[in-house]
Amino acid sequence: MLKLNPNEVLLKAEDSCHNKTKGKFMVTNQRIYFKPTDSNNSNEIIIPFNNIKEVIFFSKGVFREKGLNIITNDNKSYIFPLKNYNDIGMLINKMY
C-alpha cells in the first residue's frame, strides 16, 4: 500500500480510476496518490500539493459521472471519477 513519508498522514481514500485503470485515490497532508489495484500495473501517480495548479470539479455524461480533474504546474491533466468528489476536492483546495 502507500508508504507514508515522515510526518505524513492519510486523510481520505476512495476507489477511483484513471485512464480506465482501477485503483485507490488517496489524499495525505502532503500529496495526492493513485495506486492501481492490479498488481501488474506499476503506474502510480504521485502529485505533491506544491505541483497543483488547479482542481476542477466535474459532472458529465449520461450517468452523470462526477469527479476531479487535477491540473499540475506542467499543464498535465489527471482525471479521477470520485463518489465524494466535493468533499475530497474541498480538502485538496485547502492543502495547496
C-alpha positions as MATLAB code, in Angstrom:
seq = 'MLKLNPNEVLLKAEDSCHNKTKGKFMVTNQRIYFKPTDSNNSNEIIIPFNNIKEVIFFSKGVFREKGLNIITNDNKSYIFPLKNYNDIGMLINKMY';
ca = [
       0.000    0.000    0.000;
       1.059    3.601    0.475;
       4.370    4.186    2.222;
       3.984    7.420    4.143;
       6.763    9.989    4.441;
       7.826   11.267    7.875;
       5.026   13.407    9.386;
       2.611   12.336    6.613;
      -0.965   11.343    7.465;
      -3.591    9.695    5.241;
      -6.663   11.964    5.227;
      -9.048   10.428    2.650;
      -9.111    7.376    0.404;
     -11.625    6.220   -2.175;
     -11.878    3.795   -5.076;
     -11.436    5.503   -8.433;
      -9.872    5.011  -11.837;
      -7.515    6.863  -14.145;
      -7.469    6.187  -17.891;
      -9.649    3.085  -17.312;
      -7.211    1.752  -14.696;
      -8.989    0.933  -11.434;
      -7.248    1.857   -8.240;
      -7.267    3.694   -4.942;
      -7.216    7.515   -4.846;
      -5.633    8.793   -1.639;
      -5.085   12.242   -0.170;
      -2.495   12.803    2.530;
      -1.431   16.003    4.197;
       1.457   16.196    1.671;
       0.258   14.788   -1.663;
      -2.275   13.018   -3.838;
      -1.516    9.392   -4.562;
      -3.171    6.968   -7.009;
      -2.310    3.285   -6.722;
      -3.657    0.830   -9.363;
      -5.323   -2.244   -7.835;
      -3.806   -4.516  -10.495;
      -0.502   -5.726   -9.046;
       0.935   -5.990  -12.596;
       0.397   -2.262  -13.153;
       3.060   -0.089  -11.532;
       1.820    3.229  -12.984;
       1.341    5.012   -9.678;
       0.534    8.704   -9.757;
       2.007   10.996   -7.117;
       1.087   14.676   -7.150;
       2.666   16.846   -4.431;
       0.461   19.753   -3.385;
       3.100   22.263   -4.485;
       2.712   20.921   -8.051;
      -1.055   21.540   -8.278;
      -2.110   24.437  -10.471;
      -5.880   23.904  -10.379;
      -8.567   21.480   -9.190;
     -11.653   21.316  -11.406;
     -14.856   19.675  -10.204;
     -16.792   17.940  -12.992;
     -20.078   16.232  -13.682;
     -20.547   14.760  -17.140;
     -22.058   12.048  -19.281;
     -25.282   10.099  -19.437;
     -24.797    8.638  -15.957;
     -23.640   11.984  -14.583;
     -20.152   10.809  -13.684;
     -18.634   13.109  -11.085;
     -15.052   13.650  -10.074;
     -11.975   15.832  -10.090;
      -9.657   16.993  -12.836;
      -6.313   17.907  -11.293;
      -4.100   20.191  -13.387;
      -0.412   20.302  -12.478;
       2.048   23.168  -12.940;
       3.388   21.491  -16.100;
      -0.205   21.520  -17.506;
      -0.776   17.767  -17.217;
      -4.362   16.764  -16.539;
      -5.322   13.886  -14.238;
      -8.999   12.928  -14.231;
     -10.387   10.862  -11.358;
     -14.074    9.879  -11.051;
     -14.963   10.027   -7.336;
     -18.188    9.492   -5.387;
     -17.243   12.022   -2.711;
     -15.625   14.413   -5.181;
     -16.968   17.513   -3.449;
     -15.529   16.679   -0.002;
     -12.217   15.483   -1.424;
     -11.944   18.478   -3.770;
     -12.573   20.917   -0.929;
      -9.915   19.155    1.144;
      -7.368   19.371   -1.690;
      -8.194   23.054   -2.248;
      -7.302   23.749    1.393;
      -3.967   21.972    1.058;
      -2.320   23.637   -1.954;
];
